[in-house]
């Protein structure tokens, strides 16, 4: 949930300058991405100032200097104006699994990635006290329509991870548990920071809870019942 709509660890994954071997992005696609970003930025600024429910789609379109039908071609629903910021994170867990070292298990790779995110204070882990990020998360978690829409994004994350794990029923069960754990850990971190604690103060407890959570994923629920 980075504020600029990109994953800070990956940047623009199709940028030829990134050296990751991805295909170059054409001018038309770059312009489309810039429009996405500009419209989302305008919308979120207005939502933060006045509240999500008090700003109409027509007002967002006018602020972004596009027509309402054009806006809906980019964002099928009003909620997507905010949740566009999550788009680059939908397949993050899947990418971690598929990009892991040959001698690393999927769970070890995901644990390493989450702990590294805590260390970097990555907003997606909930352990970030940057004022702009906190404002964005308060908007998100304080708006029922956005919380409901967020479940669809998390469902796609789960499906992508399940495919990366193999696609079978056991893989789908594992993906559901893993995505739930990552979501709960991030939400708990954010709740503590939203209550007034600093990210540095929460860090040690966040690491401990993450370690315990991954142990529970490995051992199953029975030992904790």
N, C-alpha and C positions, 0 to 999 in steps of 0.2 A: 504494500500500500504506500508506495512512494508518492511524493507529491507531484512529481513531473510525469507520472504515468509510465515510467520505464523502470526496469529492474536495475538498481545500481550495480549489481554484480555482473550484469550481462550487457547493459547498455542496449543499443539498437542491434539486435542479433542478426540483422540482415545488412548491416553496414559493411561494405567491402573493406573499410579501413580497420575493422575489428580483427581481421586475420583469422576468422573462424571458418573460412571456406564457404560461407553462405553466398548465395547469388546476389549480385548487386541489385539495389532497389531502383526502379525507374523513376523518372521525374514525376509522372502522374501519381505514382504511389506515394512519393515523398510529399507531394502537395496534399494528398488525401490525409496523410498522417498529421501534417501541420494543421489542417482544418479540424481534424478530430481534437487535437490538443487545444487549439484556440477556443473552440466552442465549449469544450469541457472546462477550461480555465474560467471563461466568462460565467458559465453556469455556477460553478462552485463558489466563485467570489460572491455572486448574488445570493446563493443559498446560505452562505456563512453570515452574510449581513442581515438577511431578512427571514431566514428559515426556509426549508425545502418546500413546505406546503403553501407558502405565501408568494412564491414566484411561479409564474406561468411559463409554459414552454414558449408561448408567443413573445414574452419579454426576453427570454434567453436568445431566441432567434434574432430579435431586434438588436440586442446588445452585441451579438456576433456578426451582425450585418449580413444575415442570410434569411431566406424565407423559411416559414414553418415546415412546409413539405420537404425542403432541402435538409433541414435539421433532422427530420424523422428518417431520411435516407441514411444518415450517419448513425443516429441513435434511435432504435426502434421504440424505446420507452424513456420516459423522463428520468427514471431511476438510473438508466445507463449513462446519463451525463455525469453521474458521480462514480458509478462502479466501473466506468471505463478505466479508472486508475488501477483496477485489479486485473485487467486483461492480460498484462504481461506476466502475471503470476499464476495464471490458471494451470499451466503445464510445468510449473517450476519443480514440483516434487518428481514428476515424470522425467524431466531433464536431468535432475540430480541422479536418478537411478540409472538412466541409460548412459550417462557420462561418467559413471564411477570407474575406479581402477579395477582391473581384472581380479585382483585378490580381495576386493572389498565387497561385503554383502550389501544388498539394498538398504537394510535397516541401519547398518553402520554408516553408509553414505548419507542417509537422511539425518541421522544423529549429528554427524560431523557438520553438515551444512547448517543445521539449526543452531548448534552451539557457536559456529562461526558468525551467524547472523546476530546472535546475542552480543557477541564481542564487538561487532561493528555497529551495534545499536540500530540494526535494520528495522525500519517501521513494520515490516511484515511479521516480525516476532513480537510486536507489541511493546518492545523495550526501547522506546524512543520518546524523549521528552522535549523535542523540538516544538516550539509553540504552534507552527503551522500544521504539523502532523497531528498534534493533539486536537486542534480545532477541527481538522478533517475527520478524525475518528469520533469526536463528539457528535458531529453532524451525522455520521454514518450510524452509530449505535443508538443515537437519540431519535432516529426517524424510523418508525415501524415499517414503512414501505421499502426503505433501503435495506433493512435487516432481512426482510422477506426475499427481496431480490438477490441478496448476497448468497442465499442458499443455492440458487441456480448456478452461480459461479463456483461455489464449493463442490457442487455435484459434478461439474465438468472437470474440476481438478481431480476428484476421486476417480472419474472414468479414465482420465489420461494416465493416472498412476497405475490403475488396474491393467491397462494395456501394456504399460512399460514392464509390469511384473510378470506378464504372461497372458492375461486375459481370461483365465479360467475362474470358476466360482471361488476357489480359495484365494486367488489373487484379488478378486473384487472384495471379498471379506477383509483381507489384509489392508487394502487401499482405504476402505471405509474407516477402519480403526485408526490408521495412520493419519489421515486427513482430520479426523475428529480430534486426535491428540494435539496436532499442530494448532488447530483452531482454538482449543481450550487453553493451551499454554499461552498463546498470544493474547487471548482475551483476559486471562488472569493478570498477565504483565501490564496490560493497558489499564485495567481497573485499579491496580495499585498506584500507577503513575497518575491516573486521573484523580485519585484521591489525595494527591499532593506529594508523593514520594518522588525522588529523582531516579533517573535511570541507573545511575551509579549505585544508589542505595539498594535498588531492587535486583541488581545484576546477580549477586551471589545466590540469592534465593531462587532466581529464575533458572540458573544453571543447575542447581540441585534438583528442582522440580522437573526439569527436562531430563536429567539423567534418570530419575526415578520413573518417569513416564516411559522412557525407552526400555528400561528393564521390564516394566510391566508389559510392554508390547512383546518382548521376547518370551516372557514366561507365561503369559496368558493371565486370565482373571482368577483362576482357581486358587493360587497361593495367597491372593489378597482378599478372598471372600471371607 
